[in-house]
Amino acid sequence: MKKTKEQISLFLRFSKILLPYKKRYLAILALGALGSLVALVNPYLAKIVVDVAIKNKDYRLLILLAIIGAGLFILGGLIDAARHFLDRSVNIKVKLDLNRKIFRHIKKLPFLYFKDKSTGEHLYRIGNDVDRVADFITQTPPEAVSIFPRLIITLAIVFILNWKMALFSIILAPILYLPPYYFSRKMRGVWEVLINGFQDIFKYLGEFFSHIGLIKAFGKEETAVRGHIKRLIANIRVGLRNIKLEIASSFVLKAVTNAVMGLMAFYGGYMVIKDEMSLGSLSAIMVYLLQLMALQGQFANFFQTTVIGLVSCERLTEVLDVEEEPRPLKTKGEISFKKGEVVFKDVSFGYKKDQHVLKDISFSVEDKRQIALVGPSGCGKTTILHLLLGLYCPWKGDILIDGYNIRELKPASLRRQIGIILQEPFLWNDSIDYNIRYAVDRAQTRDIIKAAELAGADSFIRNLPQGYDTVIGENACKLSEGQKQRIAIARALVKEPKVLIFDEAFSSIDLESEAKIMRNIRDSFKEATLISVSHRLSTVMGAEQAYFLNREGKIIVDIPSNLIKKNKEFSDLFSCGD
């Protein structure tokens, strides 16, 4: 009972997306009911043909009934065509709305959520699960309106024609619908495993294509293929279980159907011989019963769509129930930073409960400063940058820029004024112009070129076949790592940010080019605060101050040259030089 209530709740939750199309949806239901009623007339016409027209040799009546039957056939076809057209159009729009709803929710989820989920998993949910849920909420009610009233009305007509045959069919009818109901319940668990298996295949393929360079570099092509084949075989085995259940269901259904129809025909023939029923009534009843047999396919499809739809509803609910990124406590509206002063006050944060990455961290970066954030791997440097961008929410403490608590700022307003360049550039499979302009949609061409010049990218871009319009391929495969990083730097610079963050941004750029780019940036962005995370000694020594996050989780601030001389833990980080 509890499970049924949960399933009804799931259906009602997702069916709200049908509200904008309620008129069309009601038309679909009405056409479905009307089509069912039209289909119920022809068998009765068969009775009149046999009992009246043929028996009395009335050719005019026979022709009239034939014309009526043809007209009803055409009318039924037109009704079905209209219903299917409306159904398909609503289904397409519901899929669009559901995709929009899921995608808009996903983009609002905390950054931490995406670290725990694979790309393939997201793709499968947005693709396959959305389609199944859309089919479920658009097709299930019309199917129910078509099947169940038609079943009841058919039995009522049979009762009018001959109550004994009706009673006999009522006794036998439930037997026809037990197999699809039973096997659908059995197959639910198999479908759940199949869906999860397909999702795992999507996940693996996503990782395969995104890591193809690594796979080839380590000569792991065969291992990768075996991994994919292994997953396919596992899913095939589950699929075979599903096929076995489907074959068993089909065999049992056909056997039961033939047995029931045979019994009904035998009993009906017996009653005709005994003159307890006319041949026309038997003909009509048998046609009605054949229609009931045809409903079995719809009934099985109804159960399958319902069960698979409910599974996908549960999976999408898992996404929709994830809490969105925390909204600003007190929205300050659009804020423009004037200086770029950064302050951390007793900030604590971790990725797992009671496991701190940062604990009671406090420091301040004066405006217009160029500082280096340094520390051993895993100490929390990148976490600090993500906190500054508002990608994570501190467990405790406050982060301020120009005196504004970033909790009170709109994320878009905050991130619009912070430029960040990562070691992995994350470029789109599009033109260079698009990739640089990505930071500011309305950037002028002169701004794009200026940013590229500052990043030392303009010269190599102009030498490309299409210049700034050159499409760089997936993961910018047509460019070197250094060229990718220069474009990423240009993308950050075109924002003209007040705070500019370099997270190992020069790892693939030579020292001389790095020094030149930093001079360009310093000269052009005199009012900006520059924060560099790097393991290069030259980068750290070029900063005005070093902020050393040691293994104890404490920040030590000093001139880099002093730290090199006085702090062994700091100097050991650069013992091998650049």
C-alpha positions in Angstrom: 0.0 0.0 0.0 2.8 2.4 0.9 4.6 1.6 -2.4 1.4 2.3 -4.3 1.0 5.7 -2.6 4.6 6.5 -3.5 4.0 5.6 -7.1 0.9 7.7 -7.3 2.8 10.6 -5.7 5.6 10.2 -8.3 3.1 10.3 -11.2 1.3 13.4 -9.8 4.6 15.1 -9.2 5.7 14.7 -12.8 2.2 15.1 -14.4 2.2 18.7 -13.3 4.3 19.4 -16.4 1.2 18.6 -18.5 -0.7 21.6 -17.2 0.3 24.0 -20.1 -1.1 21.4 -22.5 -4.2 20.5 -20.5 -6.6 21.4 -23.4 -4.7 19.2 -25.9 -4.4 16.4 -23.3 -8.1 16.5 -22.5 -8.7 16.3 -26.3 -6.4 13.2 -26.4 -8.4 11.5 -23.6 -11.7 12.4 -25.3 -10.6 11.1 -28.7 -9.3 7.9 -27.1 -12.7 7.4 -25.4 -14.6 8.2 -28.6 -12.4 5.9 -30.7 -13.1 3.1 -28.3 -16.9 3.7 -28.5 -16.7 3.7 -32.4 -14.8 0.4 -32.3 -17.6 -1.1 -30.2 -20.3 -0.5 -32.8 -19.1 -2.7 -35.7 -19.5 -6.1 -33.8 -23.1 -5.2 -33.2 -23.6 -4.4 -36.8 -22.3 -7.9 -37.5 -25.1 -9.3 -35.4 -27.7 -7.3 -37.4 -26.2 -8.5 -40.7 -26.4 -12.2 -39.7 -29.7 -12.1 -37.7 -31.7 -9.7 -39.9 -30.1 -8.9 -43.3 -28.8 -12.4 -44.2 -31.6 -14.2 -42.5 -34.3 -12.1 -44.3 -32.3 -11.8 -47.5 -32.6 -8.0 -47.3 -30.0 -6.7 -49.8 -30.8 -3.1 -49.1 -30.2 -3.5 -45.4 -27.0 -5.4 -46.1 -25.7 -2.6 -48.3 -26.8 0.0 -45.8 -25.0 -1.8 -43.0 -21.9 -2.2 -45.1 -21.8 1.5 -45.8 -22.3 2.3 -42.1 -19.6 -0.1 -41.2 -17.2 1.4 -43.8 -18.1 4.9 -42.5 -17.4 3.9 -38.9 -14.1 2.3 -40.0 -13.0 5.6 -41.7 -14.2 7.6 -38.7 -12.3 5.4 -36.3 -9.2 5.8 -38.5 -9.5 9.6 -38.5 -10.1 9.7 -34.7 -7.0 7.5 -34.2 -4.9 9.7 -36.5 -6.0 12.9 -34.7 -5.3 11.3 -31.3 -1.9 10.1 -32.3 -0.9 13.5 -33.8 -1.9 15.3 -30.6 -0.3 12.7 -28.5 3.0 12.9 -30.3 3.0 16.7 -30.3 2.3 16.9 -26.6 4.9 14.2 -25.9 7.6 16.1 -27.8 6.8 19.3 -25.9 6.7 17.5 -22.6 10.2 16.1 -23.3 11.4 19.6 -24.1 9.9 21.0 -20.9 11.2 18.1 -18.8 14.7 18.5 -20.2 14.6 22.2 -19.5 13.4 21.5 -15.9 16.1 18.9 -15.2 18.8 20.9 -16.9 17.9 24.1 -15.1 17.9 22.3 -11.8 21.2 20.6 -12.5 23.0 23.9 -13.3 21.9 25.2 -9.9 23.3 22.2 -7.9 26.4 22.7 -5.8 29.8 22.1 -7.4 30.4 19.3 -5.0 27.5 17.3 -6.5 29.3 17.1 -9.8 32.5 15.8 -8.3 30.6 12.7 -7.1 28.8 12.0 -10.4 30.1 10.9 -13.8 29.4 12.7 -17.1 27.9 9.5 -18.5 25.5 9.2 -15.6 24.2 12.8 -16.2 23.9 12.1 -20.0 21.9 9.0 -19.4 19.5 10.6 -17.0 18.9 13.6 -19.2 18.6 11.5 -22.3 16.9 8.1 -21.6 15.2 8.7 -18.2 13.6 12.0 -19.4 12.2 10.2 -22.5 10.8 7.3 -20.4 9.2 9.7 -17.9 7.7 11.8 -20.7 6.2 8.6 -22.3 4.9 7.5 -19.0 3.0 10.7 -18.1 1.7 11.3 -21.6 0.7 7.8 -22.6 -0.4 6.0 -19.4 -3.7 7.9 -18.8 -4.8 7.8 -22.4 -4.1 4.1 -22.5 -6.0 3.6 -19.2 -9.0 5.6 -20.7 -8.8 3.4 -23.8 -8.4 0.0 -22.1 -10.5 -0.1 -18.9 -13.7 1.6 -20.0 -13.6 -0.4 -23.2 -13.2 -3.6 -21.2 -16.2 -2.8 -19.0 -18.5 -1.6 -21.8 -17.6 -4.7 -23.9 -18.6 -6.9 -21.1 -21.8 -4.9 -20.6 -22.7 -5.3 -24.3 -22.0 -9.0 -24.1 -24.3 -9.2 -21.0 -27.1 -7.5 -23.0 -26.6 -9.9 -25.9 -26.5 -13.0 -23.6 -26.1 -12.9 -19.9 -24.9 -16.5 -19.7 -22.0 -15.8 -22.1 -21.3 -12.5 -20.3 -21.1 -14.3 -16.9 -18.9 -17.0 -18.4 -16.6 -14.4 -20.0 -16.4 -12.4 -16.7 -15.3 -15.6 -15.0 -12.6 -16.2 -17.6 -11.6 -12.6 -18.4 -9.3 -12.0 -15.4 -7.3 -15.0 -16.5 -6.3 -13.1 -19.6 -4.9 -10.2 -17.7 -3.0 -12.1 -15.0 0.0 -13.0 -17.2 0.9 -9.4 -18.3 0.4 -8.2 -14.7 2.5 -11.0 -13.2 5.3 -10.8 -15.7 5.5 -7.0 -15.6 6.1 -7.2 -11.9 8.7 -9.9 -12.4 10.5 -7.8 -15.0 10.6 -4.6 -12.9 13.8 -5.7 -11.1 15.3 -6.8 -14.5 14.5 -3.4 -16.0 16.1 -1.6 -13.1 19.3 -3.6 -13.5 19.2 -3.0 -17.3 18.8 0.8 -16.9 21.7 0.9 -14.4 23.8 -1.2 -16.7 23.2 1.1 -19.7 24.1 4.1 -17.5 27.3 2.4 -16.5 28.1 1.8 -20.2 27.5 5.5 -20.9 29.7 6.4 -18.0 32.5 4.2 -19.2 32.3 5.5 -22.8 32.4 9.1 -21.6 35.6 8.4 -19.6 37.0 6.5 -22.6 36.7 9.3 -25.0 37.7 12.0 -22.6 40.8 10.0 -21.6 41.8 8.6 -25.0 45.1 10.4 -24.9 46.0 8.8 -21.6 44.8 5.4 -22.8 47.0 5.5 -25.9 50.0 7.0 -23.9 50.0 3.9 -21.6 49.1 1.4 -24.4 45.9 0.4 -22.7 43.7 0.2 -25.8 43.0 -3.5 -25.4 42.3 -3.1 -21.6 39.8 -0.3 -22.4 38.1 -2.5 -25.1 37.9 -5.4 -22.6 36.4 -3.1 -20.0 33.7 -2.0 -22.5 33.0 -5.6 -23.7 32.8 -6.8 -20.1 30.1 -4.2 -19.4 28.3 -5.1 -22.6 28.3 -8.8 -21.8 27.0 -8.1 -18.2 24.1 -6.1 -19.7 23.5 -8.7 -22.4 23.1 -11.4 -19.7 20.5 -9.2 -18.0 18.9 -8.6 -21.4 18.7 -12.3 -22.0 16.9 -12.7 -18.7 14.5 -10.1 -19.8 14.0 -11.8 -23.2 13.3 -15.1 -21.4 10.6 -13.5 -19.3 9.1 -11.8 -22.4 9.1 -15.1 -24.3 7.5 -16.9 -21.3 5.0 -14.1 -21.0 4.1 -14.3 -24.7 3.8 -18.1 -24.6 1.6 -18.1 -21.5 -0.6 -15.3 -22.8 -1.2 -17.0 -26.2 -1.9 -20.3 -24.5 -4.3 -18.7 -22.1 -5.9 -16.7 -24.9 -6.5 -19.7 -27.1 -7.8 -21.7 -24.2 -10.3 -19.0 -23.2 -11.4 -18.3 -26.8 -11.8 -22.1 -27.4 -14.0 -22.4 -24.3 -16.1 -19.4 -25.2 -16.6 -20.7 -28.8 -17.5 -24.2 -27.6 -20.0 -22.8 -25.0 -21.4 -20.3 -27.5 -21.8 -23.1 -30.2 -23.5 -25.3 -27.6 -26.0 -22.5 -26.9 -26.7 -21.8 -30.6 -27.4 -25.6 -31.1 -29.8 -25.5 -28.1 -31.5 -22.4 -29.6 -30.6 -20.4 -26.5 -28.8 -17.8 -28.6 -28.8 -16.7 -32.3 -25.9 -17.2 -34.6 -25.7 -13.4 -35.1 -25.4 -12.8 -31.3 -22.6 -15.5 -31.2 -20.8 -13.8 -34.1 -21.0 -10.4 -32.3 -19.9 -11.8 -29.0 -17.0 -13.6 -30.6 -15.9 -10.3 -32.3 -16.2 -8.4 -29.0 -14.1 -11.1 -27.3 -11.5 -10.8 -30.1 -11.4 -7.1 -29.4 -10.8 -8.0 -25.7 -7.9 -10.2 -26.8 -6.4 -7.3 -28.8 -6.6 -5.2 -25.7 -4.1 -7.6 -24.1 -1.2 -6.2 -26.2 -2.2 -2.7 -25.0 -2.6 -3.9 -21.5 1.0 -5.5 -21.5 2.4 -2.3 -23.1 0.5 -0.2 -20.4 2.1 -2.2 -17.6 5.6 -2.0 -19.2 5.4 1.7 -19.8 4.1 2.2 -16.3 6.8 0.1 -14.6 9.7 1.5 -16.7 8.3 5.1 -16.3 8.1 4.7 -12.5 11.8 3.5 -12.4 12.9 6.5 -14.4 10.7 8.8 -12.2 12.5 7.6 -9.2 15.9 8.2 -10.8 15.0 11.7 -11.9 13.6 12.4 -8.4 17.0 11.6 -7.0 18.4 14.5 -9.0 15.5 16.9 -8.4 15.6 16.3 -4.6 19.3 17.4 -4.4 19.3 20.8 -2.7 20.3 23.6 -5.0 23.3 25.8 -4.5 22.6 28.0 -1.5 21.1 31.4 -2.4 22.5 34.6 -1.1 21.4 35.3 2.5 20.8 39.0 1.7 21.0 39.9 -1.9 23.0 43.0 -2.4 22.1 43.3 -6.1 24.8 44.0 -8.6 28.0 44.9 -6.8 31.1 46.3 -8.5 34.3 45.6 -6.7 36.5 48.7 -6.6 39.7 47.4 -5.1 39.8 43.5 -5.0 40.7 43.1 -1.4 40.2 39.5 -0.2 39.7 38.5 3.4 39.1 35.0 4.9 37.8 35.1 8.5 38.0 31.8 10.5 36.9 29.8 7.5 36.4 26.0 7.9 35.4 23.6 5.2 35.6 19.9 4.2 34.2 17.6 1.5 33.0 15.0 4.0 31.3 15.5 7.4 33.7 16.0 10.3 36.7 15.8 7.9 38.2 19.3 7.6 40.3 20.3 4.7 40.5 23.8 6.1 40.0 24.7 9.7 39.7 28.2 11.1 41.8 29.7 8.3 42.2 33.5 8.4 44.2 35.8 6.1 43.8 38.9 4.0 45.2 40.0 0.7 45.5 43.7 0.1 44.1 45.2 -3.0 46.3 45.6 -6.1 48.7 43.0 -4.7 50.4 40.1 -6.6 50.6 37.1 -4.2 51.5 33.4 -4.5 49.4 30.8 -2.6 51.8 28.0 -1.8 51.6 24.7 0.0 52.2 20.9 -0.3 49.8 18.9 -2.5 46.4 18.3 -0.9 46.7 21.1 1.7 43.7 23.0 0.4 45.0 25.6 -2.0 42.5 24.8 -4.8 39.8 24.5 -2.2 40.5 28.1 -1.1 40.1 29.2 -4.7 36.8 27.4 -5.1 35.6 29.0 -1.9 36.6 32.4 -3.1 34.5 31.8 -6.3 31.6 30.7 -4.2 31.6 27.2 -5.7 31.6 25.8 -2.1 29.9 27.2 0.9 32.1 27.4 4.1 31.0 25.4 7.1 32.0 28.3 9.2 33.5 31.7 8.9 33.2 34.5 6.3 34.8 35.4 3.0 34.9 39.0 2.0 35.8 40.9 -1.1 36.0 44.7 -0.7 34.2 44.2 2.5 31.2 42.4 0.9 30.4 39.0 2.3 30.3 36.7 -0.7 27.4 34.8 0.9 25.3 37.9 0.3 26.2 38.3 -3.4 24.5 36.7 -6.4 26.9 34.0 -7.6 26.7 35.4 -11.2 27.6 38.9 -9.9 30.5 37.5 -7.9 32.0 35.3 -10.6 31.6 37.9 -13.3 34.3 40.0 -11.5 36.8 37.1 -10.8 38.9 35.7 -13.6 40.4 32.2 -13.1 42.8 30.3 -15.3 43.2 26.6 -14.5 46.0 24.1 -15.3 43.4 22.2 -17.5 42.0 25.0 -19.8 38.6 23.3 -20.5 38.1 24.7 -24.0 35.0 24.2 -26.2 35.0 22.4 -29.6 34.4 25.7 -31.3 36.3 28.7 -32.7 39.1 30.5 -30.8 37.0 33.6 -30.9 34.1 31.8 -29.2 36.4 30.4 -26.5 37.8 33.8 -25.6 34.4 35.5 -25.9 32.9 32.8 -23.7 33.7 34.9 -20.6 31.9 38.0 -21.9 29.2 37.4 -24.6 29.2 41.0 -25.8 32.9 41.5 -25.9 34.0 43.5 -29.0 36.5 42.0 -31.5 39.1 44.5 -30.4 38.7 43.3 -26.8 39.2 39.7 -27.9 42.4 40.6 -29.8 43.8 42.7 -26.9 43.3 39.9 -24.4 45.0 37.5 -26.8 47.9 39.9 -27.3 48.4 40.2 -23.5 48.3 36.3 -23.2 50.9 36.0 -25.9 48.3 34.1 -28.1 47.6 36.6 -30.9 50.7 35.7 -33.0 50.1 31.9 -33.2 46.3 32.5 -33.7 46.9 34.7 -36.8 49.1 31.9 -38.3 46.2 29.4 -38.1 44.3 28.7 -41.3 41.1 30.6 -40.2 42.8 32.8 -37.5 40.4 33.5 -34.7 37.6 31.6 -36.5 39.7 28.3 -36.4 37.7 25.5 -34.7 40.0 23.8 -32.3 38.4 20.4 -31.9 37.3 18.4 -28.9 39.5 19.2 -25.9 41.3 21.6 -28.2 43.1 18.7 -29.8 44.4 20.8 -32.6 46.5 23.0 -30.2 49.5 22.4 -28.0 49.1 22.5 -24.2 50.8 25.8 -24.0 48.5 27.3 -26.7 45.5 26.0 -24.8 46.7 27.8 -21.7 47.3 31.1 -23.5 43.7 31.0 -24.8 42.4 30.3 -21.3 44.4 33.2 -20.0 42.9 35.5 -22.7 39.5 34.2 -21.8 40.0 35.4 -18.2 41.5 38.7 -19.2 38.7 39.7 -21.5 36.5 40.0 -18.3 38.8 42.7 -17.0 38.4 41.2 -13.5 39.3 42.8 -10.1 40.6 39.5 -8.8 42.6 37.3 -11.2 43.5 33.7 -10.1 46.2 31.6 -11.7 45.9 27.9 -10.7 49.0 26.3 -12.2 48.1 28.4 -15.2 51.6 28.4 -16.7 52.5 24.7 -16.3 52.9 24.2 -20.0 54.4 27.7 -20.8 58.1 28.3 -20.7 59.6 30.6 -18.0 60.4 33.5 -20.4 56.9 33.6 -21.9 55.4 33.3 -18.4 57.4 36.3 -17.2 56.4 38.3 -20.3 52.7 37.5 -19.9 52.7 38.4 -16.2 54.4 41.8 -17.0 51.7 42.4 -19.6 49.0 41.6 -17.1 50.5 43.7 -14.4 50.9 46.7 -16.6 47.4 46.4 -18.0 45.6 45.5 -14.8 47.2 47.8 -12.3 44.0 47.8 -10.1 43.6 44.1 -10.0 44.6 41.6 -7.3 46.6 38.7 -8.6 46.6 35.3 -6.9 48.9 32.6 -8.2 49.0 28.9 -7.2 52.1 27.4 -8.5 54.9 24.9 -7.7 57.4 27.0 -9.8 59.9 28.8 -7.8 60.2 31.6 -10.4 56.5 32.3 -10.2 56.5 32.4 -6.4 59.6 34.6 -6.3 57.9 37.0 -8.7 55.1 37.6 -6.3 55.1 40.5 -3.7 54.1 38.1 -0.9 53.8 34.4 -0.4 50.9 32.9 1.5 52.2 29.5 2.7 49.6 27.0 3.7 51.6 24.5 5.7 50.8 20.9 6.7 49.3 22.0 10.0 46.7 24.0 8.1 48.1 27.4 9.1 48.8 30.3 6.8 52.2 32.0 7.0 52.5 35.3 5.1 55.9 36.7 4.2 58.1 37.9 1.4 59.1 34.8 -0.7 62.8 35.3 -0.3 62.4 35.4 3.5 60.4 32.2 3.6 63.0 30.4 1.4 65.7 31.3 3.9 63.8 30.9 7.2 61.2 28.1 6.6 62.6 24.7 5.8 59.1 23.2 4.9 58.6 26.0 2.4 62.1 25.7 0.9 61.8 21.9 0.6 58.8 22.5 -1.8 61.3 24.0 -4.3 64.4 21.9 -3.5 64.5 20.6 -7.1 64.1 24.1 -8.6 61.9 24.8 -11.6 
